Amino acid sequence: MQVKPFKRLAKDLASHPVLLFLAFLGTIAQVALSIYLPILIGQVIDQVLVDGSSQLFWQIFPPDDIGGHRKYTGTMGQSSPL
């Protein structure tokens, strides 16, 4: 008689409850970090870009060079419509 795959898997997992619990905790931690990590990185970037918080950053990238503050001049000397 063939044992159904899900019953066999359930028996095998039930025989290792500690490993099952650790796998569950690892899954929860991975999901939590995948949600929180972009938030954390955004906060770090915001702290670095606050005016005067990082002297080296502002020496390398003065405020006039960041974003769309400069006009793009095309090959014909005309400014971009953007």
N, C-alpha and C positions, 0 to 999 in steps of 0.2 A: 504494500500500500504506500502510495506516494504522500509525503507530508507536504502540506501547502506551504509555499514560500514565506508568507507572512507569519504563520505560526512558528515556523522554524526560526525566522529572524527575531520574533518576539522572545522565544525561549533563549536564544543566544544573547540578546541584549539584557534579558532579566538575569542571566548568570553573571553579568559584569555591571552591577549597579553603580559602582564608584566611577568607572570609566564613562558610563552613560551620563552621570551627573556632571563630570568634568567637561564632557563634550557639550552639554547643555549650557553650562556656565561660559565656556569659550565662545559659543555662538552668540549668547546675549552680550558679552563683552565686545565682540567683533561688530555687531550691529550698532551698539551704543557708540563705539569709537568712529565708525564710518559716518554716523550722523553728527557727532560733536566735533570731529577734526576740522571740517571746513569752517565751522563757526570759530574755532580757536585760531585757525590760520588767518581768518578775516580780522579778528581782534588784534593779532600781532601786526598785521599790515597797517591797520588803522593807527596803532600806537607809533609805528615807525614814521608814518606820513604826517603826524601832527606837527605843525610848524614849530621848529626849534627843538624837537625831541631827539633828533639824530643829526648832529652837526656834520658828520662825514657824509651822510646821505645828501644833505642839502648843498654841500660843497661840490659833490659830483653832479647832482641834478638840480640846478637852480630852479625856482618855481616857474620861470618863463619857459623852460624846456619841457615841462610836463604837460601832457594832454594836448588839447587843441589850441594852445595859446599862440602858436606860430602860424603864419599864413603859408600855405604851400604855393610856391611859384612854379608853374609849369615850365616846359622848355621854351615857350614863347614869351615868358616874362609876365604872363597873365596870372592873376591869383585864382585859386580854385573856387568854384561856386559853393563848395561845401563849407 
